[in-house]
Amino acid sequence: MGQLILFNKPFGVICQFSSDGDRQILKDFIPIAGVYPAGRLDTDSEGLLLLTDDGLLQHRIADPRHKLPKTYLVQVEGEPDEAALQKLRKGIDLGDFVTRPCQARQVAEPDGLWPRVPPVRFRRTVPTRWLEIVLKEGKNRQVRRMTAKAGFPTLRLIRTAIGPWSLQGLAPGQWRRVDVPVGPRRR
């Protein structure tokens, strides 16, 4: 059996085990040797990060050819209408690539959402809304770039699921181990 670690990465934590100075890293939370992130999550994003000790599993999770859906809760500045959501769904030209079609819908502010430290900026005159976006790709800062291009900058980004694995039951900074079958190894 390979091991898979589900980690609720807090805001500001860098997705690496080696220190770069004053910021927190994975080693500050996960005291397990020999596991590595299967994909990344920006320092200013929160939520589900998967780590494993199995190279084939790591590749299967991180490689976009396997099209594991990644689900995000996104707090945006402004009030996206159906036309803006349709832009996100169809795919957006970000200049260096066009995003694949995705799922995007407005959702209520999540129940039980933990406070972000530091808090998201608040402006009385600018409303915010929450979106759920499900991608089957994941390029650098893609969700943030998509919402900005649609006219609704991201204020807070939380990845809640990758494929069948979710954040459920994990507070920020907490992790749990799940066993997964190891596939056949290539020689």
C-alpha positions as CSV (number, residue, x, y, z in Angstrom):
1,M,0.0,0.0,0.0
2,G,1.2,3.5,-0.8
3,Q,0.4,6.2,1.6
4,L,-1.5,9.4,0.8
5,I,-1.5,12.4,3.1
6,L,-4.5,14.8,2.9
7,F,-3.4,18.2,4.2
8,N,-5.4,21.4,4.8
9,K,-2.7,23.9,3.8
10,P,-3.2,27.2,5.6
11,F,-2.7,30.6,3.9
12,G,0.9,31.6,3.7
13,V,2.5,28.1,3.9
14,I,4.9,27.3,1.1
15,C,4.4,23.9,-0.6
16,Q,7.9,22.6,0.0
17,F,9.8,20.9,2.8
18,S,13.0,23.0,2.7
19,S,13.0,26.3,4.4
20,D,13.3,29.6,2.5
21,G,13.5,31.8,5.5
22,D,10.7,33.1,7.7
23,R,7.7,31.5,6.1
24,Q,6.1,28.2,7.2
25,I,6.7,25.1,5.1
26,L,5.2,21.6,4.9
27,K,7.8,20.2,7.4
28,D,6.3,22.5,10.1
29,F,3.0,20.5,9.9
30,I,3.8,17.1,8.5
31,P,6.5,15.1,10.4
32,I,6.7,12.3,7.9
33,A,9.8,11.6,5.9
34,G,9.7,10.5,2.3
35,V,6.4,12.1,1.2
36,Y,6.2,14.7,-1.5
37,P,3.4,17.0,-2.8
38,A,1.4,15.7,-5.7
39,G,0.9,19.1,-7.4
40,R,1.1,22.5,-5.8
41,L,-1.0,25.1,-4.2
42,D,0.1,28.8,-4.2
43,T,1.3,30.3,-1.0
44,D,-1.6,32.7,-0.9
45,S,-4.1,29.9,-1.5
46,E,-5.6,27.5,1.1
47,G,-7.0,24.0,1.2
48,L,-6.4,20.5,0.1
49,L,-2.8,19.5,-0.8
50,L,-2.1,15.8,-1.4
51,L,1.3,14.3,-0.5
52,T,2.5,10.7,-1.2
53,D,5.5,8.4,-1.0
54,D,4.5,6.7,-4.3
55,G,5.9,8.2,-7.4
56,L,3.4,6.6,-9.8
57,L,0.5,7.9,-7.6
58,Q,2.1,11.3,-7.4
59,H,2.3,11.4,-11.2
60,R,-1.3,10.2,-11.6
61,I,-2.6,12.9,-9.3
62,A,-0.5,15.8,-10.7
63,D,-0.5,15.0,-14.4
64,P,-3.3,16.9,-16.2
65,R,-3.7,14.0,-18.8
66,H,-5.5,12.0,-16.0
67,K,-8.0,14.8,-15.7
68,L,-8.7,14.5,-11.9
69,P,-11.2,17.3,-11.2
70,K,-10.0,20.0,-8.7
71,T,-12.7,21.8,-6.8
72,Y,-12.2,25.3,-5.5
73,L,-14.3,27.7,-3.4
74,V,-13.4,31.2,-4.6
75,Q,-14.4,34.5,-3.0
76,V,-14.5,37.2,-5.7
77,E,-14.8,40.9,-5.7
78,G,-18.1,42.0,-7.3
79,E,-21.2,40.1,-8.3
80,P,-20.7,37.8,-11.3
81,D,-23.8,37.4,-13.4
82,E,-24.7,34.4,-15.6
83,A,-22.8,35.9,-18.6
84,A,-19.6,36.1,-16.5
85,L,-20.1,32.5,-15.2
86,Q,-20.6,31.4,-18.8
87,K,-17.3,32.9,-19.8
88,L,-15.6,30.9,-17.1
89,R,-17.4,27.7,-18.1
90,K,-16.5,28.0,-21.8
91,G,-12.8,28.8,-21.3
92,I,-10.9,32.0,-21.2
93,D,-8.0,33.2,-23.3
94,L,-5.4,34.2,-20.7
95,G,-2.8,35.2,-23.3
96,D,-0.4,32.3,-22.9
97,F,-3.1,29.7,-23.1
98,V,-6.9,29.2,-23.3
99,T,-8.4,27.5,-20.3
100,R,-10.4,24.3,-20.9
101,P,-14.1,24.3,-20.2
102,C,-14.9,24.0,-16.5
103,Q,-17.8,24.1,-14.1
104,A,-18.6,27.4,-12.4
105,R,-21.5,28.4,-10.3
106,Q,-22.4,30.8,-7.5
107,V,-22.7,29.3,-4.0
108,A,-23.5,30.6,-0.6
109,E,-20.7,31.5,1.8
110,P,-19.6,28.1,3.1
111,D,-20.8,27.1,6.5
112,G,-18.1,26.5,9.1
113,L,-15.5,28.4,7.1
114,W,-12.4,29.2,9.2
115,P,-11.2,32.7,9.4
116,R,-8.2,33.5,7.2
117,V,-5.1,35.0,8.8
118,P,-4.6,37.7,7.7
119,P,-8.2,38.5,6.9
120,V,-9.3,39.3,3.3
121,R,-9.6,43.0,2.7
122,F,-13.1,44.3,3.3
123,R,-14.6,47.3,1.5
124,R,-18.2,48.4,2.3
125,T,-18.9,49.7,-1.2
126,V,-17.7,46.5,-3.0
127,P,-19.8,43.4,-2.6
128,T,-18.2,39.9,-2.7
129,R,-19.6,36.6,-3.9
130,W,-18.5,32.9,-3.5
131,L,-18.1,30.7,-6.6
132,E,-17.4,27.0,-6.9
133,I,-15.1,26.3,-9.8
134,V,-14.2,22.7,-10.9
135,L,-11.2,22.4,-13.3
136,K,-9.6,19.4,-14.9
137,E,-6.3,21.2,-15.4
138,G,-4.3,23.4,-13.1
139,K,-1.8,25.8,-14.5
140,N,0.0,28.4,-12.4
141,R,-2.4,30.8,-10.7
142,Q,-5.1,29.7,-13.2
143,V,-8.2,30.3,-11.1
144,R,-7.0,33.7,-10.0
145,R,-6.2,34.7,-13.6
146,M,-9.6,33.4,-14.9
147,T,-11.7,35.3,-12.4
148,A,-9.7,38.5,-12.9
149,K,-10.0,38.2,-16.7
150,A,-13.8,37.8,-16.2
151,G,-13.8,41.0,-14.2
152,F,-14.0,39.6,-10.7
153,P,-10.7,39.4,-8.9
154,T,-10.1,36.6,-6.5
155,L,-10.0,37.6,-2.8
156,R,-9.8,34.1,-1.3
157,L,-9.1,30.7,-2.8
158,I,-9.7,27.4,-1.1
159,R,-9.2,24.0,-2.9
160,T,-11.7,21.7,-1.3
161,A,-11.2,18.5,-3.4
162,I,-9.0,16.7,-5.8
163,G,-10.7,13.7,-7.5
164,P,-12.2,11.6,-4.7
165,W,-10.3,13.2,-1.9
166,S,-11.7,16.2,0.0
167,L,-10.9,18.5,2.9
168,Q,-13.9,17.3,4.9
169,G,-13.0,17.1,8.6
170,L,-9.6,18.8,8.4
171,A,-9.0,22.2,10.0
172,P,-6.2,24.4,8.6
173,G,-2.9,22.8,9.4
174,Q,-4.3,19.3,10.0
175,W,-3.6,16.2,8.0
176,R,-4.7,12.6,7.8
177,R,-3.3,9.6,6.2
178,V,-5.3,7.3,3.9
179,D,-4.1,4.1,2.3
180,V,-4.4,3.7,-1.4
181,P,-3.6,0.6,-3.5
182,V,-0.3,0.8,-5.3
183,G,-0.6,0.1,-9.0
184,P,1.7,-2.1,-11.0
185,R,5.2,-0.7,-11.3
186,R,7.0,-0.3,-14.7
187,R,10.5,-1.5,-15.1
